[in-house]
Amino acid sequence: MHPSELQVKWRLTNSQLAAALGKSEETIKAYKADKKARSYRNVPESVRILCKLLDSNWQQNGKAEIYLCA
């Protein structure tokens, strides 16, 4: 699952998605950039797998829960 699909499905902000994936907001924006843009980044398979796992877990719980640890 692409991070932007997860973001749309669960109505997450860029900062929420970044926190859930352990990435920076700039990286999230780069994943969503046009492929011709200099800032574009390919989404690694590990991130796609994490998105799929988060989606599955959130579907079971009925809501997107993001926990931040210090």
PyRosetta script that sets phi, psi and omega in degrees:
from pyrosetta import init, pose_from_sequence

init()
pose = pose_from_sequence("MHPSELQVKWRLTNSQLAAALGKSEETIKAYKADKKARSYRNVPESVRILCKLLDSNWQQNGKAEIYLCA")
pose.set_psi(1, 133.1)
pose.set_omega(1, 178.5)
pose.set_phi(2, -75.8)
pose.set_psi(2, 143.3)
pose.set_omega(2, -179.3)
pose.set_phi(3, -55.0)
pose.set_psi(3, -35.4)
pose.set_omega(3, 179.4)
pose.set_phi(4, -67.5)
pose.set_psi(4, -31.3)
pose.set_omega(4, 175.7)
pose.set_phi(5, -65.3)
pose.set_psi(5, -44.1)
pose.set_omega(5, 178.3)
pose.set_phi(6, -62.4)
pose.set_psi(6, -41.5)
pose.set_omega(6, -178.5)
pose.set_phi(7, -62.6)
pose.set_psi(7, -45.6)
pose.set_omega(7, -179.8)
pose.set_phi(8, -67.0)
pose.set_psi(8, -46.2)
pose.set_omega(8, -176.9)
pose.set_phi(9, -59.6)
pose.set_psi(9, -41.5)
pose.set_omega(9, -175.5)
pose.set_phi(10, -104.2)
pose.set_psi(10, 8.5)
pose.set_omega(10, 177.7)
pose.set_phi(11, 52.0)
pose.set_psi(11, 54.2)
pose.set_omega(11, -179.3)
pose.set_phi(12, -96.5)
pose.set_psi(12, 149.4)
pose.set_omega(12, 172.0)
pose.set_phi(13, -81.3)
pose.set_psi(13, 169.1)
pose.set_omega(13, 176.8)
pose.set_phi(14, -60.3)
pose.set_psi(14, -39.8)
pose.set_omega(14, -179.0)
pose.set_phi(15, -68.7)
pose.set_psi(15, -37.2)
pose.set_omega(15, 177.2)
pose.set_phi(16, -66.4)
pose.set_psi(16, -43.0)
pose.set_omega(16, 179.1)
pose.set_phi(17, -64.9)
pose.set_psi(17, -41.6)
pose.set_omega(17, 178.2)
pose.set_phi(18, -60.7)
pose.set_psi(18, -43.5)
pose.set_omega(18, 179.3)
pose.set_phi(19, -64.4)
pose.set_psi(19, -42.4)
pose.set_omega(19, -178.9)
pose.set_phi(20, -64.4)
pose.set_psi(20, -34.5)
pose.set_omega(20, -176.9)
pose.set_phi(21, -95.7)
pose.set_psi(21, -7.3)
pose.set_omega(21, -178.4)
pose.set_phi(22, 70.8)
pose.set_psi(22, 33.2)
pose.set_omega(22, -179.4)
pose.set_phi(23, -121.3)
pose.set_psi(23, 168.5)
pose.set_omega(23, 176.1)
pose.set_phi(24, -83.7)
pose.set_psi(24, 161.5)
pose.set_omega(24, 176.8)
pose.set_phi(25, -63.7)
pose.set_psi(25, -33.0)
pose.set_omega(25, 178.5)
pose.set_phi(26, -64.1)
pose.set_psi(26, -38.5)
pose.set_omega(26, 177.8)
pose.set_phi(27, -65.7)
pose.set_psi(27, -41.4)
pose.set_omega(27, 177.7)
pose.set_phi(28, -60.2)
pose.set_psi(28, -44.8)
pose.set_omega(28, 178.5)
pose.set_phi(29, -63.3)
pose.set_psi(29, -37.6)
pose.set_omega(29, 179.5)
pose.set_phi(30, -66.6)
pose.set_psi(30, -35.1)
pose.set_omega(30, 176.2)
pose.set_phi(31, -63.3)
pose.set_psi(31, -32.2)
pose.set_omega(31, -175.6)
pose.set_phi(32, -94.8)
pose.set_psi(32, -5.9)
pose.set_omega(32, -177.6)
pose.set_phi(33, -68.8)
pose.set_psi(33, 159.5)
pose.set_omega(33, 175.6)
pose.set_phi(34, -61.8)
pose.set_psi(34, 140.7)
pose.set_omega(34, -175.8)
pose.set_phi(35, -59.8)
pose.set_psi(35, -21.7)
pose.set_omega(35, 179.6)
pose.set_phi(36, -87.5)
pose.set_psi(36, -10.6)
pose.set_omega(36, -178.4)
pose.set_phi(37, -72.7)
pose.set_psi(37, 148.0)
pose.set_omega(37, 179.1)
pose.set_phi(38, -63.5)
pose.set_psi(38, -30.4)
pose.set_omega(38, -176.6)
pose.set_phi(39, -82.7)
pose.set_psi(39, -6.4)
pose.set_omega(39, -176.7)
pose.set_phi(40, -61.2)
pose.set_psi(40, 139.6)
pose.set_omega(40, 173.9)
pose.set_phi(41, -130.7)
pose.set_psi(41, 139.5)
pose.set_omega(41, 171.4)
pose.set_phi(42, -69.2)
pose.set_psi(42, 142.9)
pose.set_omega(42, 178.2)
pose.set_phi(43, -82.9)
pose.set_psi(43, 120.9)
pose.set_omega(43, 178.8)
pose.set_phi(44, -64.4)
pose.set_psi(44, 151.7)
pose.set_omega(44, 179.3)
pose.set_phi(45, -58.3)
pose.set_psi(45, -35.3)
pose.set_omega(45, -179.8)
pose.set_phi(46, -62.5)
pose.set_psi(46, -36.0)
pose.set_omega(46, 178.4)
pose.set_phi(47, -72.1)
pose.set_psi(47, -38.5)
pose.set_omega(47, 177.3)
pose.set_phi(48, -62.7)
pose.set_psi(48, -40.8)
pose.set_omega(48, 178.4)
pose.set_phi(49, -64.9)
pose.set_psi(49, -43.7)
pose.set_omega(49, 178.4)
pose.set_phi(50, -61.2)
pose.set_psi(50, -41.3)
pose.set_omega(50, 177.7)
pose.set_phi(51, -60.7)
pose.set_psi(51, -42.5)
pose.set_omega(51, 179.4)
pose.set_phi(52, -64.3)
pose.set_psi(52, -41.8)
pose.set_omega(52, 178.9)
pose.set_phi(53, -66.3)
pose.set_psi(53, -42.4)
pose.set_omega(53, 177.7)
pose.set_phi(54, -61.9)
pose.set_psi(54, -44.5)
pose.set_omega(54, 179.1)
pose.set_phi(55, -59.2)
pose.set_psi(55, -45.4)
pose.set_omega(55, 179.7)
pose.set_phi(56, -61.9)
pose.set_psi(56, -45.6)
pose.set_omega(56, 179.7)
pose.set_phi(57, -64.2)
pose.set_psi(57, -43.5)
pose.set_omega(57, -179.4)
pose.set_phi(58, -68.2)
pose.set_psi(58, -32.7)
pose.set_omega(58, 176.7)
pose.set_phi(59, -64.9)
pose.set_psi(59, -40.4)
pose.set_omega(59, 179.0)
pose.set_phi(60, -64.7)
pose.set_psi(60, -38.4)
pose.set_omega(60, -178.7)
pose.set_phi(61, -84.0)
pose.set_psi(61, -17.8)
pose.set_omega(61, 179.6)
pose.set_phi(62, 83.2)
pose.set_psi(62, 2.3)
pose.set_omega(62, 177.8)
pose.set_phi(63, -160.1)
pose.set_psi(63, 157.6)
pose.set_omega(63, 178.8)
pose.set_phi(64, -84.8)
pose.set_psi(64, 115.7)
pose.set_omega(64, 178.6)
pose.set_phi(65, -114.7)
pose.set_psi(65, 124.6)
pose.set_omega(65, 179.4)
pose.set_phi(66, -121.7)
pose.set_psi(66, 121.3)
pose.set_omega(66, 179.3)
pose.set_phi(67, -107.9)
pose.set_psi(67, 132.7)
pose.set_omega(67, 177.9)
pose.set_phi(68, -106.0)
pose.set_psi(68, 134.0)
pose.set_omega(68, 179.1)
pose.set_phi(69, -117.7)
pose.set_psi(69, 140.1)
pose.set_omega(69, 179.5)
pose.set_phi(70, -95.5)
pose.dump_pdb("model.pdb")
